[in-house]
Amino acid sequence: MKIVSALLLLAAGLTKADDDKQVTCGSAIKLTHVESGGKYYLMSDERQLNTGSGQQLVTAVQNNKTPNGLWQVREAHGEAVCEAGTPVKCGQMIRLNHVTTGNNLHTHGIKSPLSNQHEVTGFGQGDGDGDRGDNWKVVCDGAGYFSSSAEYWERSTPIMLQSETTSRYLGSSSSVQFTQQNCGRNCPIMNHLECFGRNSNDQYTQWKVEMGVHLYK
């Protein structure tokens, strides 16, 4: 599904996630970070990192109303198109395409600016294309932190996202925050949380769908 379609969905308005509903391809979702109390949302915009790769910035922000927190669920890079409304299975590889910029959630081995883990960025040319560094596996069993026997990604349940290329998990932490001390006096991302690729699946790598525009067949 083209990015334009997701933008049209945004105009229809967001709804809170309902329990026991499945996440589907084509849906535009907002992901909240569990360890930080569910108050911070995965977001990106057109700003770029001024260190490392220089790619598009991805952080977690305490603002559930920003349109910059919407991500469209798509098939993984190199795989057949996932038809809109098709439920996403646990263990399935997906891409998360940022609705307002058209770039994909991405990671690689370059160090992140604050915690020196792996960078998480927005990657691409704004057309939804990219590479396998954009592919993330939906992990529904949280290695002791939570458990799920579900076959599909459910909105009511925390999940983890594991990179296909690095095996790192999408993570953030309430203690790894951009401040005046580490970002400068006029920091444009003051109080945002750093997002990173983490080498362990723990409390810092749990995410949950909090709201979105959900498609069904």
DOGU-930300 format. One line per 4 residues: number of its first residue (from 0); their letters; for each residue x, y, z of N, C-alpha, C. Coordinates in Angstrom, 1 decimal. Layout:
<nutis>
NUM = A = X,Y,Z,X,Y,Z,X,Y,Z; ...
</nutis>
This chain:
<nutis>
0 = MKIV = 0.9,-1.2,0.0,0.0,0.0,0.0,0.9,1.2,0.0; 0.5,2.2,-0.8,1.3,3.4,-0.9,1.2,4.3,0.4; 2.2,5.1,0.6,2.2,6.0,1.8,1.0,6.9,1.7; 0.7,7.4,0.5,-0.4,8.3,0.4,-1.7,7.7,1.0
4 = SALL = -1.9,6.4,0.8,-3.1,5.8,1.4,-3.1,5.8,2.9; -1.9,5.7,3.5,-1.9,5.8,5.0,-2.1,7.2,5.4; -1.7,8.2,4.7,-2.0,9.5,5.0,-3.5,9.8,5.0; -4.2,9.2,4.0,-5.6,9.4,4.0,-6.3,8.7,5.2
8 = LLAA = -5.7,7.6,5.6,-6.3,6.9,6.8,-6.1,7.8,8.0; -5.0,8.5,8.1,-4.8,9.4,9.2,-5.9,10.4,9.3; -6.4,10.9,8.2,-7.4,11.9,8.2,-8.7,11.4,8.8; -8.9,10.1,8.8,-10.1,9.5,9.4,-10.1,9.5,10.9
12 = GLTK = -8.9,9.7,11.5,-8.8,9.8,13.0,-8.3,8.5,13.6; -7.6,8.6,14.7,-7.0,7.5,15.4,-8.0,6.9,16.4; -7.9,5.6,16.7,-8.7,4.9,17.7,-7.8,4.2,18.7; -8.2,4.1,19.9,-7.5,3.4,20.9,-7.5,1.9,20.5
16 = ADDD = -6.4,1.2,20.9,-6.3,-0.2,20.6,-7.3,-1.0,21.5; -8.0,-1.9,20.9,-9.0,-2.7,21.6,-8.3,-4.0,22.0; -8.7,-4.6,23.1,-8.1,-5.9,23.6,-8.4,-7.0,22.5; -7.4,-7.9,22.4,-7.6,-9.1,21.6,-7.9,-8.8,20.1
20 = KQVT = -7.5,-7.7,19.6,-7.6,-7.4,18.2,-6.3,-7.6,17.6; -6.2,-8.1,16.4,-5.0,-8.4,15.7,-4.5,-7.2,14.9; -3.1,-7.1,14.9,-2.5,-6.1,14.1,-2.5,-6.6,12.6; -2.8,-5.7,11.7,-2.9,-6.2,10.3,-2.0,-5.4,9.4
24 = CGSA = -1.7,-6.0,8.2,-0.9,-5.3,7.2,-1.7,-4.1,6.7; -1.0,-3.0,6.4,-1.7,-1.8,5.9,-2.1,-0.9,7.0; -2.2,-1.3,8.2,-2.7,-0.5,9.3,-1.6,0.5,9.7; -2.0,1.7,10.1,-1.1,2.7,10.6,-1.2,2.7,12.1
28 = IKLT = -0.1,2.4,12.8,-0.2,2.2,14.3,0.8,3.1,15.0; 0.5,3.3,16.3,1.4,4.0,17.2,1.9,3.0,18.2; 3.2,2.9,18.4,3.8,2.0,19.4,4.3,2.7,20.6; 3.9,2.2,21.8,4.3,2.8,23.1,5.3,1.9,23.7
32 = HVES = 6.2,2.6,24.5,7.3,1.9,25.1,6.9,1.5,26.5; 6.9,0.2,26.8,6.4,-0.4,28.1,7.2,0.1,29.3; 8.5,-0.1,29.2,9.3,0.2,30.4,9.2,1.7,30.9; 9.0,2.6,30.0,8.8,4.0,30.3,7.4,4.4,30.8
36 = GGKY = 6.6,3.3,31.1,5.3,3.6,31.6,4.2,3.7,30.6; 4.6,3.4,29.3,3.6,3.6,28.3,3.3,5.0,27.9; 4.2,5.9,28.3,4.0,7.3,28.0,4.7,7.8,26.8; 5.7,7.0,26.4,6.5,7.5,25.3,6.2,6.7,24.0
40 = YLMS = 6.2,7.4,22.9,5.8,6.8,21.6,6.9,6.8,20.6; 7.1,5.7,19.9,8.1,5.7,18.8,7.8,6.7,17.7; 8.7,7.6,17.4,8.4,8.6,16.4,9.7,8.9,15.6; 9.4,9.6,14.5,10.5,10.1,13.6,10.0,11.4,12.9
44 = DERQ = 10.9,12.1,12.4,10.6,13.2,11.5,11.7,13.5,10.5; 11.7,14.6,9.8,12.7,14.8,8.8,14.1,15.2,9.3; 14.2,15.4,10.6,15.5,15.8,11.1,16.5,14.6,11.0; 17.8,14.9,10.9,18.8,13.8,10.8,19.7,13.9,12.0
48 = LNTG = 20.3,12.7,12.3,21.3,12.6,13.3,22.5,13.4,12.9; 23.1,14.1,13.8,24.4,14.9,13.5,25.6,14.1,13.8; 25.4,12.8,14.2,26.6,11.9,14.4,26.3,10.6,13.7; 27.3,9.7,13.7,27.1,8.4,13.2,26.7,8.4,11.7
52 = SGQQ = 25.6,7.7,11.4,25.2,7.5,10.0,24.6,8.8,9.3; 24.2,9.7,10.2,23.5,10.9,9.6,22.1,10.7,9.1; 21.6,9.5,9.3,20.3,9.1,8.8,19.2,9.8,9.6; 17.9,9.6,9.2,16.8,10.2,9.8,16.6,9.8,11.3
56 = LVTA = 16.3,10.7,12.1,16.2,10.6,13.5,15.0,9.7,13.9; 15.2,8.8,14.8,14.1,8.0,15.5,14.3,8.1,17.0; 13.3,8.5,17.7,13.3,8.6,19.2,12.0,8.2,19.7; 11.8,8.2,21.0,10.5,8.0,21.7,10.2,9.3,22.4
60 = VQNN = 8.9,9.8,22.2,8.5,11.1,22.6,7.2,11.0,23.4; 7.1,11.8,24.4,5.9,11.8,25.3,4.8,12.7,24.7; 4.3,12.2,23.6,3.3,13.0,22.9,2.5,12.0,22.1; 1.3,11.6,22.5,0.5,10.6,21.8,-0.3,11.2,20.7
64 = KTPN = -0.3,12.5,20.5,-1.1,13.2,19.5,-0.3,13.5,18.2; 1.1,13.4,18.3,1.9,13.8,17.1,1.6,12.8,16.0; 1.4,13.3,14.7,1.3,12.4,13.6,2.6,11.8,13.2; 3.7,12.3,13.8,5.0,11.7,13.5,5.2,10.4,14.2
68 = GLWQ = 4.2,9.9,15.0,4.3,8.6,15.7,3.6,7.5,14.9; 3.1,7.8,13.7,2.4,6.8,13.0,3.3,6.0,12.1; 3.1,4.7,12.1,3.9,3.7,11.3,3.0,2.8,10.6; 3.2,2.6,9.3,2.4,1.7,8.6,3.0,0.3,8.5
72 = VREA = 2.3,-0.7,8.8,2.7,-2.1,8.8,2.7,-2.6,7.4; 3.9,-3.1,7.0,4.1,-3.6,5.6,4.8,-4.9,5.6; 4.8,-5.6,4.4,5.6,-6.8,4.2,7.1,-6.5,4.3; 7.9,-7.5,4.7,9.3,-7.3,4.8,9.9,-7.0,3.4
76 = HGEA = 11.1,-6.3,3.4,11.8,-6.1,2.2,12.1,-7.4,1.5; 11.8,-7.5,0.2,12.1,-8.7,-0.5,11.1,-9.7,-0.5; 10.0,-9.5,0.2,8.9,-10.5,0.3,7.7,-10.0,-0.5; 6.8,-11.0,-0.7,5.6,-10.7,-1.5,4.7,-9.7,-0.7
80 = VCEA = 3.9,-8.9,-1.4,3.1,-7.9,-0.8,2.1,-8.6,0.2; 2.0,-8.0,1.4,1.1,-8.4,2.4,-0.2,-7.7,2.2; -1.3,-8.4,1.8,-2.5,-7.7,1.5,-3.1,-6.9,2.7; -3.6,-5.7,2.4,-4.2,-4.9,3.5,-5.3,-5.7,4.2
84 = GTPV = -5.2,-5.6,5.6,-6.2,-6.3,6.4,-5.8,-7.7,6.8; -4.6,-8.2,6.3,-4.1,-9.6,6.7,-3.5,-9.5,8.0; -3.9,-10.4,9.0,-3.3,-10.4,10.3,-1.8,-10.7,10.3; -1.0,-10.1,11.1,0.4,-10.3,11.2,0.7,-11.5,12.2
88 = KCGQ = 1.4,-12.5,11.7,1.7,-13.6,12.6,2.9,-13.4,13.5; 2.8,-14.0,14.7,4.0,-14.0,15.5,5.2,-14.7,14.8; 6.3,-14.1,14.8,7.5,-14.6,14.1,7.6,-14.1,12.7; 6.6,-13.4,12.2,6.7,-12.8,10.8,7.6,-11.6,10.7
92 = MIRL = 8.3,-11.5,9.6,9.1,-10.4,9.3,8.2,-9.3,8.7; 8.4,-8.1,9.2,7.7,-6.9,8.6,8.6,-5.7,8.4; 8.0,-4.7,7.8,8.7,-3.4,7.8,7.7,-2.4,8.5; 8.2,-1.4,9.2,7.4,-0.3,9.7,7.8,0.9,8.9
96 = NHVT = 6.9,1.4,8.1,7.1,2.6,7.2,6.5,3.8,7.9; 7.4,4.8,8.1,7.0,6.1,8.7,6.0,6.9,7.8; 4.8,7.1,8.3,3.8,7.7,7.5,4.1,9.1,6.9; 4.7,9.9,7.8,4.9,11.3,7.3,6.1,11.6,6.5
100 = TGNN = 7.1,10.6,6.6,8.3,10.8,5.8,8.5,9.8,4.7; 7.9,8.6,4.8,8.0,7.6,3.9,9.2,6.7,4.0; 10.0,6.9,5.1,11.2,6.1,5.3,10.9,5.0,6.3; 11.7,3.9,6.3,11.5,2.7,7.1,12.3,2.7,8.4
104 = LHTH = 11.7,2.1,9.4,12.4,1.9,10.7,13.6,0.9,10.4; 14.8,1.3,10.8,16.0,0.7,10.3,17.0,0.6,11.4; 17.9,-0.4,11.4,19.0,-0.4,12.3,20.2,-1.0,11.6; 21.4,-0.8,12.2,22.7,-1.2,11.6,23.7,-1.2,12.7
108 = GIKS = 24.9,-1.5,12.4,26.0,-1.7,13.5,26.6,-0.4,14.0; 26.3,0.8,13.4,26.8,2.0,13.9,26.3,2.3,15.3; 27.2,2.9,16.2,26.8,3.1,17.6,25.8,4.2,17.7; 24.9,4.0,18.6,23.9,5.1,19.0,24.6,6.2,19.8
112 = PLSN = 24.1,7.4,19.7,24.8,8.6,20.2,24.9,8.6,21.8; 23.9,8.1,22.5,24.0,8.2,24.0,24.4,6.9,24.6; 23.9,5.8,24.3,24.1,4.6,25.0,25.2,3.7,24.3; 25.6,4.0,23.1,26.6,3.3,22.4,26.2,1.8,22.1
116 = QHEV = 24.9,1.7,21.9,24.3,0.5,21.4,24.2,0.6,19.9; 23.3,0.0,19.2,23.2,0.2,17.7,22.2,1.3,17.4; 22.5,2.1,16.4,21.6,3.2,15.9,20.3,2.6,15.5; 19.2,3.3,15.7,17.9,3.0,15.1,17.6,4.3,14.3
120 = TGFG = 17.2,4.2,13.1,17.0,5.4,12.2,15.8,5.2,11.3; 15.5,6.2,10.6,14.6,6.1,9.4,15.5,6.1,8.2; 15.2,5.1,7.3,16.1,4.9,6.1,15.3,4.8,4.9; 15.8,5.4,3.8,15.2,5.3,2.5,15.2,6.7,1.8
124 = QGDG = 14.5,6.7,0.7,14.3,8.0,-0.1,12.9,8.5,0.0; 12.2,8.1,1.0,10.8,8.6,1.1,9.8,7.9,0.3; 10.2,6.8,-0.4,9.2,6.1,-1.2,8.9,4.7,-0.7; 9.3,4.4,0.6,9.0,3.1,1.2,10.0,2.0,0.8
128 = DGDR = 10.9,2.3,-0.1,11.9,1.3,-0.5,13.1,1.4,0.5; 13.9,0.3,0.5,15.0,0.3,1.5,15.8,-1.0,1.3; 16.2,-1.6,2.4,16.9,-2.9,2.3,16.6,-3.7,3.5; 17.3,-4.8,3.7,16.9,-5.8,4.7,17.2,-5.3,6.2
132 = GDNW = 17.9,-4.2,6.3,18.1,-3.5,7.6,16.8,-2.9,8.1; 15.8,-2.9,7.2,14.4,-2.4,7.6,13.5,-3.5,8.1; 14.0,-4.8,8.0,13.1,-5.9,8.4,13.2,-6.2,9.9; 12.0,-6.4,10.5,11.9,-6.7,11.9,11.0,-7.9,12.1
136 = KVVC = 11.4,-8.8,13.0,10.6,-10.0,13.3,9.7,-9.6,14.5; 8.5,-10.0,14.4,7.5,-9.8,15.5,7.7,-10.9,16.5; 8.2,-10.6,17.7,8.5,-11.6,18.7,7.4,-11.5,19.8; 6.6,-12.5,19.9,5.4,-12.4,20.9,5.7,-13.0,22.2
140 = DGAG = 6.8,-13.8,22.3,7.1,-14.4,23.6,8.3,-13.6,24.2; 8.1,-13.0,25.4,9.1,-12.1,25.9,10.1,-12.7,26.8; 10.5,-13.9,26.6,11.7,-14.5,27.3,11.6,-14.3,28.9; 10.4,-14.6,29.4,10.3,-14.5,30.9,9.7,-13.2,31.3
144 = YFSS = 9.8,-12.1,30.5,9.2,-10.8,30.9,7.7,-10.8,30.6; 7.3,-11.5,29.6,5.9,-11.7,29.4,5.8,-13.0,28.5; 4.6,-13.6,28.4,4.5,-14.8,27.6,3.2,-14.7,26.8; 3.2,-15.3,25.7,2.0,-15.3,24.8,2.0,-16.5,24.0
148 = SAEY = 0.8,-17.2,24.0,0.7,-18.4,23.1,-0.1,-18.0,21.8; -0.2,-16.7,21.6,-1.0,-16.3,20.5,-0.3,-16.6,19.1; -1.1,-16.9,18.1,-0.6,-17.1,16.8,-0.3,-15.8,16.1; -1.0,-14.8,16.4,-1.0,-13.5,15.7,-0.6,-12.4,16.7
152 = WERS = 0.0,-11.3,16.2,0.3,-10.1,16.9,-1.0,-9.4,17.4; -1.2,-9.4,18.7,-2.4,-8.8,19.2,-2.1,-7.4,19.9; -3.0,-6.5,19.7,-2.8,-5.2,20.2,-2.8,-5.1,21.7; -3.4,-6.1,22.4,-3.4,-6.0,23.8,-2.2,-6.5,24.5
156 = TPIM = -1.2,-7.1,23.7,-0.1,-7.8,24.2,1.2,-7.1,23.9; 2.2,-6.9,24.8,3.5,-6.4,24.5,4.2,-7.4,23.5; 5.0,-6.8,22.7,5.8,-7.6,21.7,7.2,-7.0,21.7; 8.1,-7.7,21.0,9.5,-7.2,20.8,9.7,-7.3,19.3
160 = LQSE = 10.5,-6.4,18.8,10.8,-6.3,17.3,12.3,-6.6,17.2; 12.7,-7.7,16.5,14.1,-8.1,16.4,14.5,-7.9,14.9; 15.7,-7.2,14.8,16.2,-7.0,13.5,16.6,-8.2,12.8; 16.3,-8.4,11.5,16.7,-9.5,10.7,18.2,-9.5,10.5
164 = TTSR = 18.8,-8.3,10.3,20.2,-8.3,9.9,21.2,-8.2,11.1; 20.8,-7.7,12.2,21.7,-7.6,13.3,21.3,-8.5,14.5; 20.1,-9.0,14.5,19.5,-9.8,15.6,19.3,-8.9,16.8; 19.5,-7.6,16.8,19.2,-6.7,17.9,17.7,-6.5,18.0
168 = YLGS = 17.3,-6.0,19.2,15.9,-5.7,19.5,15.7,-4.2,19.5; 14.6,-3.8,19.0,14.3,-2.3,19.1,14.1,-2.0,20.6; 14.9,-1.0,21.1,14.8,-0.7,22.5,14.8,0.8,22.8; 14.5,1.1,24.0,14.6,2.4,24.6,14.6,2.3,26.1
172 = SSSV = 14.9,3.4,26.8,14.9,3.4,28.2,14.6,4.8,28.8; 13.8,4.8,29.8,13.4,6.0,30.5,14.7,6.7,31.1; 15.8,6.0,31.2,17.0,6.6,31.8,18.0,7.1,30.7; 17.7,6.9,29.4,18.6,7.3,28.3,17.8,8.4,27.6
176 = QFTQ = 18.0,9.6,28.0,17.2,10.7,27.6,18.1,11.9,27.0; 17.6,12.5,26.0,18.4,13.7,25.5,18.1,14.9,26.4; 19.2,15.5,26.9,19.2,16.6,27.9,20.1,17.7,27.4; 20.0,18.8,28.1,20.9,19.9,27.8,22.4,19.5,27.9
180 = QNCG = 22.6,18.6,28.9,24.0,18.2,29.1,24.6,17.4,28.0; 23.8,16.5,27.4,24.3,15.6,26.3,23.9,16.0,24.9; 23.0,17.1,24.8,22.5,17.4,23.5,22.7,18.9,23.2; 23.0,19.7,24.2,23.2,21.1,24.0,22.0,22.0,24.5
184 = RNCP = 22.3,23.3,24.6,21.3,24.2,25.3,20.0,24.3,24.5; 20.2,24.3,23.2,19.0,24.5,22.3,18.6,23.2,21.6; 18.8,22.1,22.3,18.5,20.8,21.8,17.1,20.7,21.2; 16.9,20.3,19.9,15.6,20.2,19.3,14.8,19.0,19.8
188 = IMNH = 15.5,18.0,20.4,14.9,16.8,20.8,15.0,16.6,22.4; 15.0,17.7,23.1,15.1,17.7,24.5,14.0,16.9,25.1; 14.4,16.0,26.0,13.5,15.1,26.8,13.0,13.9,26.0; 13.4,13.8,24.7,13.1,12.6,23.9,14.0,11.4,24.5
192 = LECF = 13.5,10.2,24.4,14.3,9.0,24.7,15.0,8.5,23.5; 16.3,8.1,23.7,17.0,7.5,22.6,16.4,6.1,22.3; 16.3,5.8,21.0,15.9,4.5,20.6,17.2,3.8,20.0; 17.3,2.5,20.3,18.6,1.8,20.0,18.3,0.3,19.7
196 = GRNS = 19.3,-0.3,19.0,19.2,-1.8,18.8,20.0,-2.4,20.0; 19.2,-3.2,20.8,19.8,-3.8,22.0,20.0,-5.3,21.8; 21.1,-5.8,22.4,21.5,-7.1,22.2,20.9,-8.1,23.1; 20.0,-7.7,24.0,19.2,-8.6,24.8,17.7,-8.3,24.8
200 = NDQY = 16.9,-9.3,24.9,15.5,-9.1,25.0,15.0,-9.0,26.4; 14.8,-7.8,26.9,14.5,-7.5,28.3,13.4,-6.5,28.4; 13.3,-5.9,29.6,12.2,-4.9,29.8,12.3,-3.7,29.0; 13.5,-3.4,28.5,13.7,-2.2,27.6,13.3,-2.4,26.2
204 = TQWK = 13.0,-3.6,25.8,12.7,-3.9,24.4,11.2,-4.3,24.2; 10.4,-3.9,25.1,8.9,-4.2,25.0,8.2,-3.0,24.5; 7.3,-3.3,23.5,6.5,-2.3,22.9,5.0,-2.8,22.7; 4.1,-1.9,22.7,2.7,-2.3,22.6,2.0,-1.3,21.7
208 = VEMG = 1.1,-1.8,20.9,0.2,-0.9,20.0,-0.8,-0.2,20.9; -0.7,1.1,21.0,-1.6,1.9,21.8,-2.8,2.5,21.1; -2.6,2.8,19.8,-3.7,3.4,19.0,-3.3,3.3,17.6; -4.2,3.6,16.7,-3.9,3.5,15.3,-5.2,3.5,14.4
212 = VHLY = -4.9,3.4,13.1,-6.0,3.2,12.2,-5.9,1.8,11.6; -6.8,1.0,11.9,-6.7,-0.5,11.7,-7.5,-0.9,10.5; -6.9,-1.7,9.6,-7.6,-2.2,8.5,-8.0,-3.7,8.7; -9.1,-4.1,8.2,-9.6,-5.4,8.2,-10.2,-5.8,6.8
216 = K = -10.1,-7.1,6.5,-10.7,-7.6,5.3,-12.2,-7.6,5.4
</nutis>
